[in-house]
Amino acid sequence: MATAEQAMTTKTACVIEGATPEQVTGIAKASHSDQIVIRANRLGTLVTGRPGERVIDFAEALPGPVYDIMYSARTGWFSVTVYRGLEVSRWDNRPGTNPGYPRVDDILGATTPLAILDALDVPATAIGFTEA
């Protein structure tokens, strides 16, 4: 069961493939970087906390791709928006709906939230994800 904070907030994280934490920190310095945690992961760099609009900055400045992960414990919505330069696409767990961007069928071959988190090397706890 979700806590009150989890139920009210959509949690986010992003993975910048091929980028070092130092490169990401350099871009994040221009904004309120005290709201995020930056660390290396298997694909490049994981940013947790509240990356917000910085995700677009990362996508613009770094070759990427950049994977922007969002999860709402209240609704169960899980999505990954993929930025490849100016190309944007999205995977989400609500097939048959308009995800707001061209839909992709998988993220790095993964097709379920837990498998996607594993493929992106993101701990489920980073976004408060729990599978019902």
Salt bridges, closest charged atoms under 4 A:
GLU5 OE2 - LYS11 NZ 3.19
ASP92 OD1 - ARG103 NH1 2.90
ASP121 OD1 - ARG42 NH1 3.76
